[in-house]
Structures are given as structure tokens and as C-alpha cells.
Amino acid sequence: MLEEKIYQDYLQALKNREKEKTDFLSFIRSELKNFAIQLRKDKLSDEEVLTVLHKQRKRLEESGETIKLSKRQDMIDKIERELALLKTYLPQPLNESELRELIARKIEETQATSLKDMGKVMKEVLAEVGIRAEAKKVSELVREKLSVLS
């Protein structure tokens, strides 16, 4: 289970006296705990853990963009290290060709013929890719593919 792996990595970082890693994993663990409390659960499923991690990735990326404007290299480096650590727990994102292939398959399965069917196709594609692709990118590719069909 992913939540357990994060906990074990946290314990290992404590033993190795890796302060920055310990601090970050402690923060992630508290976010997971808060989400579990919100859902009224003791343990989160891997999918729920991935939801929290994905949210934190987006937060870090947005913070990174803001910090780059300030040109504080120490903070930029810290954000990049945290992102790298976080990405070790996230599934590998789909590349564009895999995404296009999946979209083509879902268009065929749903028998979509025009942009009117975009919602139906988006629902199917997003259900399968989960957090492995950004919804905005999926939307662009679905729109592109359906507009060719019309």
C-alpha cells in the first residue's frame, strides 16, 4: 500500500537524519491524515493517496512558478527536490502518443461522431487515465480528434 510505503520512507529518513526529506514526508503524511479524517476513514486506498499526492504536486508546481519570479535559487532548489521526491510515489504520466491512442479507442467505443459527444468521450478517457494525464491536455486532444471527425 502506498500510504505504508510513505510511512516506511519517513521512518528511514528519520533514521538517516535526512531533515529535509523527513520534514516533507511528515507534511505529506499529515495531508494524508487530514484527507482520511475528511473522508471519515482510518486507512486511505492507493487511489485516494494518489489524489492527495497529485494535489500536492500541482501545489508545488504553482509555488515553483511563483518562486522563480523572485529568483531565490535556494527556494527553487528546495521545491525541485520536493517535486522529485513526490514524483517517486506518483505513477508515470502517459506520453502524448499513448494518450492519443487511448482517445482514439474511446471515441470508437463510444461511437462519438462530433464535438457534441465530447463530454461522453472525456468521461471515459478521464476515468481510465486518472491522474496519469492532465484534464486540460486530454480535453485539447479530444477536441482536436473530434473536430476532425465532424
C-alpha positions in Angstrom: 0.0 0.0 0.0 1.3 3.4 -0.9 0.4 5.1 2.4 2.5 2.4 4.2 5.4 2.9 1.8 5.4 6.7 2.5 5.4 5.9 6.2 8.4 3.4 5.8 10.3 6.0 3.8 9.6 8.6 6.5 11.0 6.2 9.2 14.1 5.5 7.1 14.6 9.3 6.6 14.4 9.8 10.3 17.0 7.0 10.9 19.3 8.5 8.3 18.8 12.0 9.7 17.7 13.5 6.4 15.9 16.5 7.8 14.5 17.9 4.6 13.1 14.6 3.4 11.7 13.9 6.9 10.0 17.3 7.0 8.5 16.9 3.6 7.3 13.3 4.2 5.9 14.4 7.6 3.9 17.1 5.8 2.6 14.6 3.2 1.6 12.2 6.0 -0.3 15.0 7.7 -2.1 15.8 4.4 -3.0 12.1 4.1 -4.3 12.0 7.7 -6.4 15.2 7.1 -7.9 13.7 4.0 -8.6 10.4 5.8 -10.4 12.4 8.6 -12.3 14.3 6.0 -13.5 11.0 4.4 -14.1 9.5 7.9 -11.7 6.6 7.2 -8.8 5.0 9.1 -6.8 4.0 6.0 -6.8 5.5 2.6 -6.9 3.5 -0.6 -4.0 3.9 -3.0 -6.3 5.9 -5.3 -7.1 8.3 -2.5 -3.4 8.6 -1.6 -2.6 9.4 -5.3 -5.3 12.1 -5.3 -3.6 13.8 -2.3 -0.2 13.4 -3.9 -1.4 14.8 -7.2 -2.9 17.8 -5.4 0.4 18.4 -3.7 2.3 18.1 -7.0 0.1 20.8 -8.5 0.6 23.0 -5.4 4.4 22.6 -5.6 4.5 23.3 -9.3 2.4 26.5 -8.9 4.6 27.6 -5.9 7.7 26.9 -8.1 6.4 29.2 -10.8 5.9 32.0 -8.3 9.3 31.5 -6.6 11.1 31.5 -10.0 9.9 35.1 -10.4 11.6 36.0 -7.1 14.8 34.4 -8.3 15.6 32.8 -4.9 17.7 29.9 -6.0 17.6 28.2 -2.6 13.8 28.1 -2.6 13.7 27.0 -6.2 16.1 24.1 -5.4 14.0 23.1 -2.4 10.8 22.9 -4.4 12.6 20.9 -7.2 13.9 18.4 -4.6 10.4 18.1 -3.1 8.8 17.6 -6.5 11.4 14.9 -7.4 10.6 13.1 -4.1 6.9 13.4 -4.7 7.1 12.0 -8.2 8.7 8.8 -6.9 5.3 8.0 -5.4 3.2 9.0 -8.5 2.5 6.7 -11.5 4.4 7.5 -14.7 2.3 10.0 -16.8 1.1 8.9 -20.2 3.0 10.3 -23.1 1.1 12.0 -25.9 1.1 9.1 -28.3 -0.3 6.8 -25.6 -2.9 9.4 -24.8 -3.9 9.8 -28.5 -4.2 6.0 -28.8 -6.5 5.8 -25.8 -8.6 8.7 -27.0 -9.0 7.1 -30.4 -10.1 3.9 -28.8 -12.6 5.6 -26.5 -14.0 7.6 -29.5 -14.6 4.3 -31.3 -16.1 2.6 -28.2 -18.5 5.5 -27.5 -19.2 5.9 -31.2 -18.6 9.6 -31.0 -19.0 11.4 -34.3 -18.8 15.1 -33.4 -17.9 17.7 -30.8 -21.4 17.2 -29.3 -20.1 13.9 -28.0 -17.0 15.4 -26.2 -18.5 15.1 -22.7 -19.1 11.4 -23.2 -15.6 10.8 -24.5 -13.9 12.9 -21.8 -15.7 11.0 -19.1 -14.5 7.7 -20.5 -10.9 8.8 -21.0 -10.5 10.6 -17.7 -12.0 7.5 -15.9 -9.2 5.4 -17.4 -6.2 7.7 -17.1 -7.0 9.1 -13.7 -4.1 11.3 -12.6 -1.7 10.0 -15.3 -2.7 12.9 -17.6 -3.9 16.4 -17.1 -7.5 17.0 -17.9 -6.7 20.1 -19.9 -4.3 18.2 -22.2 -6.9 15.4 -22.6 -9.6 18.0 -23.4 -7.3 19.6 -26.1 -6.6 16.2 -27.7 -10.2 15.0 -27.6 -11.4 18.3 -29.1 -8.8 18.0 -31.9 -9.7 14.5 -32.7 -13.5 15.1 -32.7 -13.2 18.2 -34.8 -11.5 16.2 -37.5 -14.4 13.7 -37.4 -17.1 16.4 -37.9 
